[in-house]
Amino acid sequence: LACNAGVVGFRDERTRDGYDVTVQISHHAHFLLTKLLLPSLRAAAAARGESRVVQHHSGQRNKVVLYEPELYIGRGTHSLGGNGPEARFTRYGQAKLSQAMFAMELHRRLGEPGLESLGKIKSLSAEPGLVKTNLGCTFLSTFSIANPLRLLIPLAFPIAKSQPVSHGVIPFLRACFDPSAASGDLWMPRTWIAAATPDELRGKQHPLRAIVGGFVNDQAQKLAVRGDGERVGDGLTMNEGYSRRMWAASEKALGELGEALPS
């Protein structure tokens, strides 16, 4: 089950269900789909030896300073920061951090004693880095024609040296299909940006496992570098207290829809 839906930079709007658009698409949808497909995942694991649930999130998860799952995941009519660029990316970061936490918390719960029947279901995740796709079109399209940001945003992509899709997709594909991939893994590129040297190009074929089997890979996290030179850190992704709050808020939001996930 490849959980790849997402929007970035969307307006501060609610869906007809009462949830933030960015969070509902990027997090709620995957949480619910996993619940609905749990019987199929269990059957596939029994028939083939394993099945996988893979979340495709973003490095923006590590930009979150204060994680607030009840505020962002919950139903409401309140504003979540408005329509400025910072607020838009804050909502995106909260949604993608929730998605990364979901992968880790599902991994923990699948490994709990008494859940042997679910033990062959692997929960993994991946981040792509900065990639040339049309994902940002929602960010651009929600500004008025008169807003000068409509002119500036397209100029940022060549300057940022985005990766081609063929490179950006590799961590996700490895999490989905690599025989060595384990439940609790988080796969990511060695650098966020396009390869500048032959060695970097070869490195794109061998993404890092920043988290291996549910444990932080310190060596890998020291090697990985963001596009702005910032080092990786997954303290919030691994925080079990916040993950339990995310889980409770998600279950409350989705009610009794689908089969109950391990609790």
Buried (B, 14 or more C-beta within 10 A) or exposed (E): BBBBBBBBBBBBEBEEEEBBBBBBBBBBBBBBBBBEBBEEBBEBBEEEEBBBBBBBBBBBBBBBEEBBBEBBBBEEEEEBBEBEEEBBBBBBBBBBBBBBBBBBBBBBBBBEEEEEEBEBBBBBBBBBBBBBBEBBEBBBEBBEEEEEEEEEBEEEEEEBBBBEEEBBBBBBBBBBEBEEBBBBBBBBBBBBBBBEEEEBEEBBEEBBBBBBBBEBBEEBBEBBBBBEEEEBEBEBBBBEEBBBBBBBBBBEBBEEEBEEBBE
